[in-house]
C-alpha cells in the first residue's frame, strides 16, 4: 500500500476523531498523513463571517491546531496539511486517486453524517478509487486529545465476504494489512441467506450442515494465500446462516475495524452502496472501511 492517508478535516469533533484514527493508522503502516480542509465547504455552524478571507483563516486554524495535536503525540509522523478552495467532495476524490486510504468522520450510530454533510460523505464513499474509512465521533478505541492514553488493543478486523471468489481479494488484502499493522487477527465473515437453501432445495437449518461446511471450506481456502503472505496474522473463516447485514453486524460487535466492499463503476457519475455496506456505515460500533473492487 502506497500513498498518504488523507483525512477530511472540517473542524468538527467527528472529523478530529477521524484525524486521530488516521494518524495512528498511518504511523503503524509507515505512511504519511495529509490533512485536507476545503474552506468553501465548511459546517453550517462555523462561527465565522461568510467572507472568503474569514473562511480561509478559520480553515488554516483548524489545520494548524490538528497538526499541533497530532505531532505532540506522534512526533515522527510525516504529516502535511492542505487548504483548498475546491468543494470538499471534489478535493477528496481527486486526492483519493493517489491515496492509500481516505478517512472521514461520522457523527455516530444511526447517521452517516460523515465529512461535513451526509450527501458529501456518501458521494465520496461511492466514487473514491481507494479504500475509505469512516470513524464515528467519540469512538472508544480511538486515542484522542493531548493526554488520553492509547488503548492496548484495537480489536479484530472483521471483513464481510459477500461472494467467495475473486471479488473478495481486495477486501482480504486490506483486512490482512490492517490486522498486521495493529497486531490483530482477521475474521472473514460470510452469510448464507435462507433463499440459497430454498433455491438449491436444501434442508432447513439444522437438518444438514453440509452446505455450510462446504462454504466454510471455500472461504478458508481463499484465506490460504493471505495467511502465507501475513504469517503473523491469525485468521478465521466464519459462515453463518442469515441475511448479510445482521450477520456482519453481529460479528462487528466484537471488532475494531469492519471491512466491506463496493463495486467499481466505469462512470464517475454512477455509484451505489449496497444494503450491507449501508447497514455497516449506519450501525457498526467500530470504524468501517469501504473497499472498492471489480
KESE-47368 format. One record per residue (C-alpha): residue number from 1; x, y, z. Coordinates in steps of 0.1 Angstrom, whole numbers. Example, Ala and Ser with C-alpha at 12.3 -4.5 7.8 and 13.67 -1.06 7.14 Angstrom:
% residues 2
n:u:v:w
1:123:-45:78 .
2:137:-11:71 .
***
This chain:
% residues 294
n:u:v:w
1:0:0:0 .
2:15:33:-11 .
3:3:70:-10 .
4:-7:90:20 .
5:-36:86:45 .
6:-58:115:36 .
7:-81:128:63 .
8:-110:151:55 .
9:-109:177:83 .
10:-136:204:88 .
11:-131:213:125 .
12:-160:192:138 .
13:-154:167:167 .
14:-161:138:143 .
15:-135:149:118 .
16:-109:153:146 .
17:-117:118:158 .
18:-110:107:122 .
19:-77:125:122 .
20:-66:107:154 .
21:-75:74:139 .
22:-58:82:106 .
23:-26:93:123 .
24:-24:61:143 .
25:-31:40:112 .
26:-5:59:92 .
27:21:55:119 .
28:15:18:121 .
29:16:14:83 .
30:47:37:79 .
31:27:61:57 .
32:25:99:55 .
33:-7:118:65 .
34:-24:146:47 .
35:-50:167:65 .
36:-73:183:39 .
37:-97:212:46 .
38:-120:228:20 .
39:-126:264:30 .
40:-155:267:6 .
41:-173:237:22 .
42:-175:243:59 .
43:-200:232:85 .
44:-231:253:87 .
45:-224:262:124 .
46:-189:275:118 .
47:-187:307:139 .
48:-171:329:113 .
49:-184:355:89 .
50:-192:345:53 .
51:-164:364:37 .
52:-138:343:19 .
53:-109:356:39 .
54:-126:347:72 .
55:-133:312:59 .
56:-97:307:48 .
57:-84:319:82 .
58:-108:295:100 .
59:-96:267:78 .
60:-60:275:84 .
61:-66:275:122 .
62:-83:241:120 .
63:-54:226:102 .
64:-28:242:125 .
65:-45:230:157 .
66:-49:195:144 .
67:-13:194:132 .
68:0:205:166 .
69:-21:180:185 .
70:-12:150:163 .
71:25:158:163 .
72:25:163:200 .
73:17:125:203 .
74:33:112:171 .
75:64:134:168 .
76:79:113:140 .
77:48:114:119 .
78:52:125:83 .
79:23:150:83 .
80:12:176:58 .
81:-18:199:55 .
82:-36:214:26 .
83:-62:242:25 .
84:-81:240:-8 .
85:-108:261:-25 .
86:-123:232:-44 .
87:-156:216:-30 .
88:-148:190:-3 .
89:-161:161:-23 .
90:-142:170:-54 .
91:-109:176:-35 .
92:-113:143:-16 .
93:-120:123:-48 .
94:-90:139:-65 .
95:-66:131:-36 .
96:-81:96:-34 .
97:-66:88:-68 .
98:-32:85:-53 .
99:-40:79:-16 .
100:-36:47:4 .
101:-69:55:20 .
102:-93:83:29 .
103:-105:88:64 .
104:-138:106:71 .
105:-157:114:103 .
106:-191:101:112 .
107:-215:115:139 .
108:-223:81:153 .
109:-249:54:153 .
110:-279:58:130 .
111:-264:87:110 .
112:-238:86:82 .
113:-232:124:85 .
114:-196:119:77 .
115:-174:147:64 .
116:-195:179:67 .
117:-228:167:52 .
118:-242:132:47 .
119:-246:137:9 .
120:-209:146:6 .
121:-198:115:25 .
122:-220:92:6 .
123:-208:107:-27 .
124:-172:103:-18 .
125:-177:67:-4 .
126:-195:57:-36 .
127:-169:71:-61 .
128:-135:71:-45 .
129:-110:47:-60 .
130:-91:39:-28 .
131:-104:24:5 .
132:-123:49:25 .
133:-128:46:63 .
134:-155:63:84 .
135:-148:68:121 .
136:-176:78:144 .
137:-173:106:169 .
138:-161:95:203 .
139:-151:60:192 .
140:-137:45:225 .
141:-110:27:205 .
142:-95:60:192 .
143:-69:77:214 .
144:-78:114:212 .
145:-65:145:229 .
146:-33:156:245 .
147:-33:133:274 .
148:-57:104:267 .
149:-38:71:268 .
150:-37:48:238 .
151:-57:16:242 .
152:-37:-17:244 .
153:-56:-33:215 .
154:-80:-21:188 .
155:-98:-54:182 .
156:-102:-78:154 .
157:-106:-69:117 .
158:-139:-82:106 .
159:-143:-85:68 .
160:-176:-92:52 .
161:-172:-116:22 .
162:-203:-113:1 .
163:-191:-136:-26 .
164:-165:-163:-21 .
165:-144:-156:-51 .
166:-121:-131:-69 .
167:-143:-101:-59 .
168:-132:-105:-23 .
169:-94:-104:-29 .
170:-91:-66:-25 .
171:-111:-67:7 .
172:-89:-95:21 .
173:-58:-77:12 .
174:-69:-46:30 .
175:-81:-66:60 .
176:-49:-86:64 .
177:-27:-54:60 .
178:-48:-37:86 .
179:-46:-66:111 .
180:-8:-68:106 .
181:-5:-31:113 .
182:-24:-34:146 .
183:-11:-68:155 .
184:-46:-82:154 .
185:-64:-110:137 .
186:-88:-113:107 .
187:-123:-127:109 .
188:-137:-134:74 .
189:-175:-135:77 .
190:-198:-149:50 .
191:-236:-150:53 .
192:-258:-178:39 .
193:-292:-164:32 .
194:-322:-187:36 .
195:-331:-180:0 .
196:-299:-200:-10 .
197:-313:-231:7 .
198:-347:-227:-10 .
199:-332:-222:-45 .
200:-310:-252:-40 .
201:-337:-273:-24 .
202:-316:-278:7 .
203:-329:-290:41 .
204:-339:-264:67 .
205:-313:-251:91 .
206:-301:-277:115 .
207:-310:-307:93 .
208:-279:-307:72 .
209:-248:-288:78 .
210:-231:-300:46 .
211:-237:-268:26 .
212:-225:-246:54 .
213:-193:-267:59 .
214:-187:-265:21 .
215:-189:-227:21 .
216:-167:-225:51 .
217:-141:-247:34 .
218:-142:-225:3 .
219:-138:-194:24 .
220:-109:-210:43 .
221:-92:-219:10 .
222:-94:-182:0 .
223:-77:-172:31 .
224:-48:-196:25 .
225:-26:-173:3 .
226:-31:-143:26 .
227:-22:-164:56 .
228:11:-172:38 .
229:17:-136:30 .
230:9:-125:65 .
231:20:-154:87 .
232:19:-133:118 .
233:-19:-126:114 .
234:-43:-153:128 .
235:-73:-157:106 .
236:-106:-175:108 .
237:-134:-183:83 .
238:-169:-178:98 .
239:-200:-188:79 .
240:-235:-182:94 .
241:-270:-186:81 .
242:-290:-154:78 .
243:-292:-121:59 .
244:-259:-104:52 .
245:-264:-72:73 .
246:-274:-89:106 .
247:-246:-115:103 .
248:-220:-88:97 .
249:-232:-65:124 .
250:-232:-93:149 .
251:-196:-101:141 .
252:-187:-64:142 .
253:-199:-61:177 .
254:-165:-76:188 .
255:-144:-59:161 .
256:-121:-30:160 .
257:-125:-24:122 .
258:-152:-36:98 .
259:-143:-40:61 .
260:-170:-41:34 .
261:-169:-39:-3 .
262:-182:-17:-31 .
263:-181:-25:-68 .
264:-163:-1:-91 .
265:-183:16:-118 .
266:-169:28:-152 .
267:-186:62:-149 .
268:-176:88:-123 .
269:-213:98:-122 .
270:-226:64:-113 .
271:-222:48:-79 .
272:-241:25:-55 .
273:-236:14:-19 .
274:-253:-19:-12 .
275:-276:-26:17 .
276:-249:-44:38 .
277:-225:-15:33 .
278:-252:9:43 .
279:-260:-11:74 .
280:-224:-12:84 .
281:-219:25:79 .
282:-250:33:100 .
283:-248:7:128 .
284:-214:-9:132 .
285:-199:1:165 .
286:-163:5:151 .
287:-147:22:122 .
288:-159:10:88 .
289:-137:6:57 .
290:-153:6:23 .
291:-130:-10:-3 .
292:-138:-7:-40 .
293:-133:-38:-61 .
294:-141:-51:-96 .
***
